[in-house]
Amino acid sequence: MFFRMKLYPLLLLFVTLFSSCSKYTLSGGESSSDEEEKVNVYLNFRKNMSGDLFDIEYPVRIFCVDKVTSALTEFYFGEGEGILAQVDKGEYSVNAFMGINKDDFTLMNDINGKPMVAMNESGVSVTPVLSAHSTLNIEKQTEINFIPEYIVSSTEFEFSNIPSGVKSLSVEISPVCCGYYVEGGFSGRTQTAFVQCTENNGKWISGQKYIFPSEGEKTTVTVSMDYGDETVKKYQYTFSEGLSVGKPYKFTGEYDESLSIDGDFLISGWEDEEEIIMDFEEDFSDSDNDNDEPYDDENVDEDDILYVDDIPSSNSIWESFYVWKVEETGAGEAQATIISPDQWFQIYAEGEAMEILDGYEIDGISGWRTFTREEAEEFYKEFSAELAGLNTLLERNGQNIFYTDDSRRYLCEDGEYTFGLYGKLNFYKAGKTVKYYLRPVKKVFFQTYTH
């Protein structure tokens, strides 16, 4: 069983107090006049409780967070440097990270001001990342023995028998977490990881890449084969169990009129490999998608095309509606998901909810529905941890807010299921005698008058 990053008192954290008062400087810097006022903190890394030394993955970055002022002090150590921090006396959380290179990671604050280590735009790292955390009161010279553990998943892709006409091959992994909090725990924000493969001796390979996995979430892997003539073939696979922290995954695929992928878990030094079921979901080809006409679908009603001076942006208010997502489909054209300003409380799923939606019309727009399951997952991931900003926007514009307490669940999947914005995301079959919340959702198309 894989354990997350915790150092248990009296088991994983050993603190030794020394009586000597030697002077030290960081990374060869000069001693300051007030250096004697600071406390030396020595950090060692062990493989286990028996004390075996850990092979350090440089660079090492130490983040000391003052528990009173929340001030953060960072220490950076390169290859071969002894790991020593100097801090003022006080209570700190001491957080050690290995392998966080400056090319793949950045230090930033989330929307609530909590510092986190964030992945770059590609969502992948070329180095594995380990972390360990402890909180203690530092009054004297102190030694801390950490037992670090991985906070990433390892992924590697290898494809054979790829057609000779393929010019480039890439892989997208979604969702992955975009960051890990300095004081421990993954950010609720997600992104798509992008892995570029290169041809080598007849095979397309990625090399070993590392991601912050979105544990417990269904993971989609999309393989794109670009033929260089505006033809891109995509193959999509869904893993219901998702990817886990501390686990290595090597995916091998072979092309034979289609692309089949097998899981091959061969990387050593990590947690024991675990086989996962990979279901082939979809095989589709794109040819110059940017020129596709968004209104050719015979299912698109003319009433769903809304004419505007300018295309609204995502997460904005337009007319009476909250515009959640906007995807441009061409010059002066976009598909959008809008959410009604109205919300019904204490509604029965069977009969009542669908009757309300069938008769609901606002500003001349009808044809409303519940969230789909996929939309509910996306909405939860985007807002469950950071709903205050959205609710402030809604409230300022006279719209009903969303609720996160566990007693209020929203209908989805045409009223057959429910989901909540509190705690872990779960979908439950809607009961016949239970009342739920109903928030209408609709997809529309925006088109500018000048288009």
ABEGO torsion letter per residue (X at the ends): XBBBBBBBBGAABBBBBBABBBBBBBGGBBBBAAAAABBBBBBBBBABAAGBBBBBBOBBBBBBBBAAAGBBBBBBBBBGBBBBBBBBBEBBBBBBBBGBBAAABBBBBBAAGBBBBBBBAAGBBABBBBBBBBBBBBABBBBBBBBBBBABBBBBBBBBGBBAABABBBBBBOBBBABBBAAEEBBABBBBBBBBBBBBGGBBBAEBBBBBBBBGBBBBBBBBBBAGAGBBBBBBBBBAAEBBBGBBBBBBBBBBGBBBBBBBBABBGBBBBBBBBBBBABBBBBBGAAABBAAABAABBAAABBBBABBBBBGBBBEABBBABBBBAEBGBBBBBBBBABBBBGBBABGAAAAAAAABBBGGBBGBBBBBAAAAAAAAAAAAABAAAAAAAAAAAGBBBBBABAABBBBBGGGABBBBABEBBBBBBBBAABBBBBBBBBBBBBBBAAX
